[in-house]
Amino acid sequence: MPVAPVKSSQRPKLMIRRGRKVTEGVEVQAVFADIRSGQLKPKHEFSTDGVNWRRLDSHPQLARVFATVPEPEKKKKGPLIFLLLVIVAVVAAGLYFHPYLAFYNVQTAVDSRDVQKLSEWVDYSGLQQNVKDQLDVQWNEISASQINETPYAKMAIPAGRVQVDKMIGALVTPEAVMGFAKGKTSLIDSWQNGSPKTPAVEGEDPFAGLGFNMESVNKVMDSVNGVLSQGELHYSGLNSFVATIKADSGESFDFMYERDGVGWKLSGITLPAEPVRSSIDKIAQSVLKDAKAKARRAVKKGKKGKATTKSKVLKGKTSKKKPPQVAKLTNEKKAYMANLQIRNLVVGKGKKYRFGSPNPGLFATLSNKGNRTLNQVEITIYFYNRKGAIVSEKKLYPVSVSKYRPGRDNDPLKPQKAKKIGYLVKEFAPPSWAGKVQMRVTDITFKN
């Protein structure tokens, strides 16, 4: 079963009572802000346990805050007041869901290595597509210049595509996001070692022992300013926001936030181009080297086979050769599998036939970008433990044309078509599974 992440220390919160209305979990800094904005009055009450209540102005520090609030000017009631209230409400909502808040929460989750909190502010599906687009551009350029014109392209290109997809999966993890947020470019080049790991950041909770005094307020503001100073923040559009974080190599990461309903989420990270290009170049050289070695072994094996056959014929014996179509079909499959894409892979919860309680499941989209129809597609799901090691794998068939298999899964996957797939993994996920998976196409059958 997945191991629950360690939660960060809880900040002190209060209960506020306004007449019969009680609001729980109010942060201290919010009380100061609400007093200055006029939302809280001296007669309103606060409590730490829900049993003992005191007027806000009975606390010396809060009384001084009330004393600094200017008396509101009396104005005529009417449309103007209503308009001002609407403007204040809109501004308050805009400030509450400001992208600075999203950046602050991501960075504090990184500082405390709180994976659960980080996941609340990261759109991993969008982030995976963003990273894939960047790596695909580099792979297409490098493969075109180094592999496409060689006689080994049919073997090297699919192998390289598999490696690039593995690199994408390794760079879209909570550990990788935490490393990038700290400016670590070395994680890009070390993706082959499994999920990148970053050391825990140790430090005391800046909100520990917070009380009603100016020293506490200054402590909160210093902490907020310290977090926001970790990046250069600016809007890049009405619904987009960019935080530029300096990398340890002198380059930078651009963390891109997009509006998500009334809030904001991290949906993309622009990786430094040079480390990415260097890693892709190593992949291209590696698969090309392997393809050349396999070609040489095939030639040697062919010569040896011919010599053996000739010797047997001279002795009056016959031997059955392996049909050449098998080897050709294997290469044909490998080449065509580069046209199959598994996108938007997420771990969530679902119900079988829409009944029962939700259970852990995997959901993705399988796309056929080629020009041939497939009667069968075999996928393999790899389950990882907390250390990033594969602990189990499961083969499934989202496409399998058969008269014994009625339903949508019996339909072939046509060219330029996509199919949404989903599986509940409760029955075959191992106990040591930590919630991370990879899904790969491992075999196909063409329509005759």
For each residue, the residues with C-beta under 8 A, 3 or more apart:
1: 431 433
2: 433 434 435
3: 386 434
4: 116
5: 113 114 115 116
6: 113 114
7: 10 114 116 117
8: 108 109 112 114 117 205
9: 205 207 208
10: 7 13
11: 27 28 205 207 210
12: 27 28 207 210
13: 10 24 25 26 27 28
14: 26 27 28 31 46 47 48
15: 22 23 24 25 26 46 47 48 50
16: 22 23 26 31 40 44 45 46
17: 21 22 23 44 45 46 47 53
18: 21 23 40 41 44
19:
20:
21: 17 18
22: 15 16 17 50
23: 15 16 17 18 26
24: 13 15
25: 13 15
26: 13 14 15 16 23 30 31
27: 11 12 13 14 30 31
28: 11 12 13 14 31 32 210 211 212 216 220
29: 32 33 217 220
30: 26 27 33 34
31: 14 16 26 27 28 34 35 40 46 56 62
32: 28 29 35 36 65 217
33: 29 30 36 37
34: 30 31 37 39 40
35: 31 32 38 39 40 56 62 65 66 69
36: 32 33 65 68 69
37: 33 34 92
38: 35 41 69 72
39: 34 35
40: 16 18 31 34 35 44 56
41: 18 38 44 56
42: 55 56 57 63 66
43: 55 56 57
44: 16 17 18 40 41 55 56
45: 16 17 53 54 55 56
46: 14 15 16 17 31 53 54 56 59
47: 14 15 17 50 51 52 53 54
48: 14 15 52
49: 52
50: 15 22 47
51: 47
52: 47 48 49
53: 17 45 46 47
54: 45 46 47 58 59
55: 42 43 44 45 58
56: 31 35 40 41 42 43 44 45 46 59 62 66
57: 42 43 62 63 66
58: 54 55 62 63
59: 46 54 56 62 63 212
60: 63 64
61: 64 65 212 213 214
62: 31 35 56 57 58 59 65 66 212
63: 42 57 58 59 60 66 67
64: 60 61 67 68
65: 32 35 36 61 62 68 69
66: 35 42 56 57 62 63 69
67: 63 64
68: 36 64 65
69: 35 36 38 65 66
70:
71:
72: 38
73:
74:
75: 80 81
76: 80 81
77: 81
78: 81 82
79: 82 83
80: 75 76 83 84
81: 75 76 77 78 84 85
82: 78 79 85 86
83: 79 80 86 87
84: 80 81 87 88
85: 81 82 88 89
86: 82 83 89 90
87: 83 84 90 91
88: 84 85 91 92
89: 85 86 92 93
90: 86 87 93 94
91: 87 88 94 95
92: 37 88 89 95 96
93: 89 90 96 97 262
94: 90 91 97 98
95: 91 92 98
96: 92 93 101
97: 93 94 101 262 263 264
98: 94 95 101 102 264
99: 102 103 233 235 241 257 264
100: 103 104 228 233
101: 96 97 98 104 105 264
102: 98 99 105 106 121 241 257 263 264 265 266
103: 99 100 106 107 227 228 231 233 241 243 255 257
104: 100 101 107 108 224 227 228
105: 101 102 108 109 117 120 121
106: 102 103 109 110 118 121 122 181 255 266
107: 103 104 110 111 181 227 230 231
108: 8 104 105 111 112 114 117 227
109: 8 105 106 112 113 114 115 117 118 121
110: 106 107 113 118 177 178 181 182 201
111: 107 108 201 203 227
112: 8 108 109 117 201
113: 5 6 109 110 178 198 200 201
114: 5 6 7 8 108 109 117 118
115: 5 109 118 119 174
116: 4 5 7 119 120
117: 7 8 105 108 109 112 114 120 121
118: 106 109 110 114 115 121 122 174 177 178
119: 115 116 122 124 174
120: 105 116 117
121: 102 105 106 109 117 118 264 265 266
122: 106 118 119 127 174 177 265 266
123: 126 127 258 260 265 266 267
124: 119 127 128 172 346
125: 128 129 344 346
126: 123 129 130 258 265 267 268
127: 122 123 124 130 131 172 177 266 267 268 269
128: 124 125 131 132 168 172 343 344 345
129: 125 126 132 133 343 344
130: 126 127 133 134 256 267 268 269
131: 127 128 134 135 168 171 172 268 269 271
132: 128 129 135 136 168 343
133: 129 130 136 137
134: 130 131 137 138 270 271 276
135: 131 132 138 139 164 167 168 276 280
136: 132 133 139 140 164
137: 133 134 140 141
138: 134 135 141 142 273 276 277 280
139: 135 136 142 143 160 161 164 280 283 284
140: 136 137 143 144
141: 137 138 144 145
142: 138 139 145 146 147 277 280 281 284
143: 139 140 146 147 148 157 160 284
144: 140 141 147 148
145: 141 142 148
146: 142 143 150 281 284 285 288
147: 142 143 144 150 152 153 156 157 160 284 287 288
148: 143 144 145 153 157
149: 153
150: 146 147 153 156 288
151: 295
152: 147 155 156 288 291 292 295
153: 147 148 149 150 156 157
154: 157 158 331 334 335
155: 152 158 159 291 294 295 331 334
156: 147 150 152 153 159 160 284 287 288 290 291
157: 143 147 148 153 154 160 161 287 335 338
158: 154 155 161 162 334 335 337 338
159: 155 156 162 163 287 290 291 334
160: 139 143 147 156 157 163 164 283 284 287
161: 139 157 158 164 165 338
162: 158 159 165 166 440
163: 159 160 166 167 283 286 287
164: 135 136 139 160 161 167 168 280 283
165: 161 162 168 169 440
166: 162 163 169 170 191 438
167: 135 163 164 170 171 191 279 280 283
168: 128 131 132 135 164 165 171 172
169: 165 166 172 173 438
170: 166 167 173 176 191 192 194 195 196
171: 131 167 168 176 187 188 191 196 271
172: 124 127 128 131 168 169 176 177
173: 169 170 176 177 195 196 436
174: 115 118 119 122 177 178
175: 178 179 195 196 197 198
176: 170 171 172 173 179 180 187 195 196
177: 110 118 122 127 172 173 174 180 181 266 269
178: 110 113 118 174 175 181 182 198
179: 175 176 182 184 187 196 198
180: 176 177 183 184 187 245 253 255 269 271
181: 106 107 110 177 178 230 245 253 255
182: 110 178 179 198
183: 180 245 246 247 248 252 253
184: 179 180 187 196 198 247 248
185: 188 189 247 248 249 251 272 275
186: 189 190 248
187: 171 176 179 180 184 190 191 196 198
188: 171 185 191 271 272 275 276 279
189: 185 186 275 278 279
190: 186 187 193 196
191: 166 167 170 171 187 188 196 279
192: 170
193: 190 196
194: 170 387 388 389
195: 170 173 175 176 384 388 436
196: 170 171 173 175 176 179 184 187 190 191 193
197: 175
198: 113 175 178 179 182 184 187
199:
200: 113
201: 110 111 112 113
202:
203: 111
204: 208
205: 8 9 11 208
206: 219 220 222 223
207: 9 11 12 210 219 220 223
208: 9 204 205
209:
210: 11 12 28 207 216 219 220
211: 28 216
212: 28 59 61 62 216
213: 61 216 217
214: 61 217 218
215: 218 219
216: 28 210 211 212 213 219 220
217: 29 32 213 214 220 221
218: 214 215 221 222
219: 206 207 210 215 216 222 223
220: 28 29 206 207 210 216 217 223 224
221: 217 218 224 225
222: 206 218 219 225 226
223: 206 207 219 220 226 227
224: 104 220 221 227 228
225: 221 222 228 229
226: 222 223 229 230
227: 103 104 107 108 111 223 224 230
228: 100 103 104 224 225 231 233
229: 225 226
230: 107 181 226 227 245
231: 103 107 228 243 244 245 255
232: 243 244
233: 99 100 103 228 241 242 243 244
234: 241 242
235: 99 238 240 241 242
236: 240 241 242 256
237: 240
238: 235 259
239: 258 259
240: 235 236 237 256 257 258 259
241: 99 102 103 233 234 235 236 256 257 258 264
242: 233 234 235 236 254 255 256 257
243: 103 231 232 233 254 255 257
244: 231 232 233 252 253 254 255
245: 180 181 183 230 231 252 253 254 255
246: 183 250 252
247: 183 184 185 250 251 252 253 272
248: 183 184 185 186
249: 185 272 274 275
250: 246 247
251: 185 247 272 273 274 275
252: 183 244 245 246 247 272
253: 180 181 183 244 245 247 269 270 271 272
254: 242 243 244 245 269 270
255: 103 106 180 181 231 242 243 244 245 266 268 269
256: 130 236 240 241 242 266 267 268 269 270
257: 99 102 103 240 241 242 243 264 265 266 267
258: 123 126 239 240 241 264 265 267 268
259: 238 239 240 263 264
260: 123 263 264 265 267
261:
262: 93 97
263: 97 102 259 260
264: 97 98 99 101 102 121 241 257 258 259 260
265: 102 121 122 123 126 257 258 260
266: 102 106 121 122 123 127 177 255 256 257 269
267: 123 126 127 130 256 257 258 260
268: 126 127 130 131 255 256 258
269: 127 130 131 177 180 253 254 255 256 266
270: 134 253 254 256
271: 131 134 171 180 188 253 275 276
272: 185 188 247 249 251 252 253 275 276
273: 138 251 276 277
274: 249 251 277 278
275: 185 188 189 249 251 271 272 278 279
276: 134 135 138 188 271 272 273 279 280
277: 138 142 273 274 280 281
278: 189 274 275 281 282
279: 167 188 189 191 275 276 282 283
280: 135 138 139 142 164 167 276 277 283 284
281: 142 146 277 278 284 285
282: 278 279 285 286
283: 139 160 163 164 167 279 280 286 287
284: 139 142 143 146 147 156 160 280 281 287 288
285: 146 281 282 288 289
286: 163 282 283 289 290
287: 147 156 157 159 160 163 283 284 290 291
288: 146 147 150 152 156 284 285 291 292
289: 285 286 292 293
290: 156 159 286 287 293 294
291: 152 155 156 159 287 288 294 295
292: 152 288 289 295 296
293: 289 290 296 297
294: 155 290 291 297 298
295: 151 152 155 291 292 298 299
296: 292 293 299 300
297: 293 294 300 301
298: 294 295 301 302
299: 295 296 302 303
300: 296 297 303 304
301: 297 298 304 305
302: 298 299 305 306
303: 299 300 306 307
304: 300 301 307 308
305: 301 302 308 309 321
306: 302 303 309 310
307: 303 304 310 311
308: 304 305 311 312 319
309: 305 306 312 313 319 321
310: 306 307 313 314
311: 307 308 314 315
312: 308 309 315 317 318 319
313: 309 310 316 317 318
314: 310 311
315: 311 312
316: 313
317: 312 313
318: 312 313
319: 308 309 312
320:
321: 305 309 324
322: 326 327
323: 326
324: 321 327 328
325: 328 329
326: 322 323 329 330
327: 322 324 330 331
328: 324 325 331 332
329: 325 326 332 333
330: 326 327 333 334
331: 154 155 327 328 334 335
332: 328 329 335 336 446
333: 329 330 336 337 443 444
334: 154 155 158 159 330 331 337
335: 154 157 158 331 332 338
336: 332 333 339 340 370 372 444 446
337: 158 333 334 340 441 444
338: 157 158 161 335
339: 336 368 369 370
340: 336 337 366 367 368 369 370 377 441 444
341: 366 367 369
342: 345 364 365 366 367 379 439 440 441
343: 128 129 132 364 365 367
344: 125 128 129 363 364 365
345: 128 342 362 363 364 437 438 439
346: 124 125 362 363 364
347: 360 361 362 435 436 437
348: 360 361 362 363
349: 358 359 360 361
350: 358 359 361 363 422 424
351: 354 355 356 357 358 359
352: 355 356 359 424
353:
354: 351
355: 351 352
356: 351 352 359
357: 351
358: 349 350 351
359: 349 350 351 352 356 424 425 426
360: 347 348 349 424 425 426 429
361: 347 348 349 350 422 423 424 425
362: 345 346 347 348 381 422 423 425 437 439
363: 344 345 346 348 350 420 421 422
364: 342 343 344 345 346 420 421 422 439
365: 342 343 344 418 419 420 421
366: 340 341 342 377 379 398 399 413 418 419 420 421 441
367: 340 341 342 343 417 418 419
368: 339 340 374 413 414 415 416 417 418
369: 339 340 341 416
370: 336 339 340 415
371: 415 416
372: 336 415 446 447
373: 412 413 414 415 446 447
374: 368 377 399 412 413 444 445 446 447
375: 399 400 401 412 445 446 447
376: 397 399 400 401 443 444 445
377: 340 366 374 397 398 399 400 413 441 443 444 445
378: 395 396 397 441 442 443 444
379: 342 366 395 396 397 398 421 439 440 441 442
380: 393 394 395 396 439 440 442
381: 362 393 394 395 396 423 425 437 438 439
382: 390 392 393 437 438 439 440
383: 390 391 392 393 394 425 429 430 433 436 437
384: 195 388 389 390 391 433 434 436 437 438
385: 388 389 391 432 433 434
386: 3 432 434
387: 194
388: 194 195 384 385 436
389: 194 384 385
390: 382 383 384 393
391: 383 384 385 430 432 433
392: 382 383 428 429 430 433
393: 380 381 382 383 390
394: 380 381 383 425 428
395: 378 379 380 381 442
396: 378 379 380 381 423
397: 376 377 378 379 400 409
398: 366 377 379 409 419 421
399: 366 374 375 376 377 409 411 412 413 419
400: 375 376 377 397 405 409 410
401: 375 376 405 410 411 412 447
402: 405 410
403:
404:
405: 400 401 402 409 410
406: 410
407: 410
408: 411
409: 397 398 399 400 405
410: 400 401 402 405 406 407
411: 399 401 408
412: 373 374 375 399 401 447
413: 366 368 373 374 377 399 417 419
414: 368 373 417
415: 368 370 371 372 373
416: 368 369 371
417: 367 368 413 414
418: 365 366 367 368
419: 365 366 367 398 399 413
420: 363 364 365 366
421: 363 364 365 366 379 398
422: 350 361 362 363 364
423: 361 362 381 396
424: 350 352 359 360 361 427
425: 359 360 361 362 381 383 394 428 429
426: 359 360 429
427: 424
428: 392 394 425
429: 360 383 392 425 426 433
430: 383 391 392 433
431: 1
432: 385 386 391
433: 1 2 383 384 385 391 392 429 430 437
434: 2 3 384 385 386
435: 2 347
436: 173 195 347 383 384 388
437: 345 347 362 381 382 383 384 433
438: 166 169 345 381 382 384
439: 342 345 362 364 379 380 381 382
440: 162 165 342 379 380 382
441: 337 340 342 366 377 378 379 444
442: 378 379 380 395
443: 333 376 377 378
444: 333 336 337 340 374 376 377 378 441
445: 374 375 376 377
446: 332 336 372 373 374 375
447: 372 373 374 375 401 412
448:
